[in-house]
């Protein structure tokens, strides 16, 4: 986080439709507007990281397609062209203002491995501390399972948590969250402030609003969940509005502000990684008394509470924790391998051995984990 309280660390996510022309190619005018607004923040002393969509949209015409491709390999080929075009344009524009931009391409596996996760964080912190503007994108050219709906919305929230950002601005072709679909209901009301993602909000989240972009309101709601759990204020607004970035940081922009309240958990870096980035490798089942101790009393989980072990995993793996009714309690880093846990059950069930420390446990009852993150 920025050392000066007046200077903020801001992550900006920009959608494909906000960067490209009606023909699907990079719009120089839109890029210039975006860069000018980011430069305004930089000139004021703020640190800025940009999560930029648009690689596929920028590249598919150069590949010879008239319409956005649908096959994975075609999208990846388009991204390999478009990513270079995007960075060339960004670098040139930022340099004209005296700022240097850098490119960071990330895959989901970079976050699921804790050591790589830390390395990405360290790299980004060096860049930000040196005044560089990192431009982050999903590595679409090689990614297999995440080149789909909502990637960069979720990615922006994960990156915001990774660098302990103060603000996350999600900019697209919609001007905020409404109580119903404004495309279908002319009386839909813009929600200016949201303190909790309710079931009603989730139910009203629709699909993609653009033929160019891939993200819709559902992906944005999932991103907001991650940001709110990490204590990061999030803004959702329309990219085409003049001065939207500066006004959003000043809380003056039209759009929706999502802010955590006191009852929200502000997860530290370790718990963020457990909750949103790790890939659980197995699961255990515990009895109700152990669940009560773990969740309500905030104590460690001991071997005496273990009922069953499912899957094969090593020590220090992230695993799911279920109660005796099969309901998921949360995620935790286990001290022992699956084989060692089974042996603890068989050989010395009464032994007072801590198998998961509470500081390495994230309760699903307290943090609503987005689907698929």
HELIX and SHEET records of a PDB file:
HELIX    1   1 UNK A   16  UNK A   18  5                                   3    
HELIX    2   2 UNK A   28  UNK A   43  1                                  16    
HELIX    3   3 UNK A   55  UNK A   59  1                                   5    
HELIX    4   4 UNK A   72  UNK A   95  1                                  24    
HELIX    5   5 UNK A  108  UNK A  112  1                                   5    
HELIX    6   6 UNK A  114  UNK A  129  1                                  16    
HELIX    7   7 UNK A  151  UNK A  162  1                                  12    
HELIX    8   8 UNK A  199  UNK A  204  1                                   6    
HELIX    9   9 UNK A  217  UNK A  229  1                                  13    
HELIX   10  10 UNK A  244  UNK A  249  1                                   6    
HELIX   11  11 UNK A  269  UNK A  272  1                                   4    
HELIX   12  12 UNK A  273  UNK A  277  3                                   5    
HELIX   13  13 UNK A  288  UNK A  295  1                                   8    
HELIX   14  14 UNK A  303  UNK A  305  5                                   3    
HELIX   15  15 UNK A  338  UNK A  347  1                                  10    
HELIX   16  16 UNK A  358  UNK A  360  5                                   3    
SHEET    1   A 8 UNK A 101  UNK A 106  0                                        
SHEET    2   A 8 UNK A 133  UNK A 138  1                                        
SHEET    3   A 8 UNK A  47  UNK A  52  1                                        
SHEET    4   A 8 UNK A   9  UNK A  14  1                                        
SHEET    5   A 8 UNK A 167  UNK A 172  1                                        
SHEET    6   A 8 UNK A 233  UNK A 238  1                                        
SHEET    7   A 8 UNK A 256  UNK A 258 -1                                        
SHEET    8   A 8 UNK A 193  UNK A 194  1                                        
SHEET    1   B 5 UNK A 306  UNK A 310  0                                        
SHEET    2   B 5 UNK A 283  UNK A 286 -1                                        
SHEET    3   B 5 UNK A 318  UNK A 322  1                                        
SHEET    4   B 5 UNK A 328  UNK A 333 -1                                        
SHEET    5   B 5 UNK A 361  UNK A 363 -1                                        
SHEET    1   C 2 UNK A 301  UNK A 302  0                                        
SHEET    2   C 2 UNK A 354  UNK A 356 -1                                        
END                                                                             
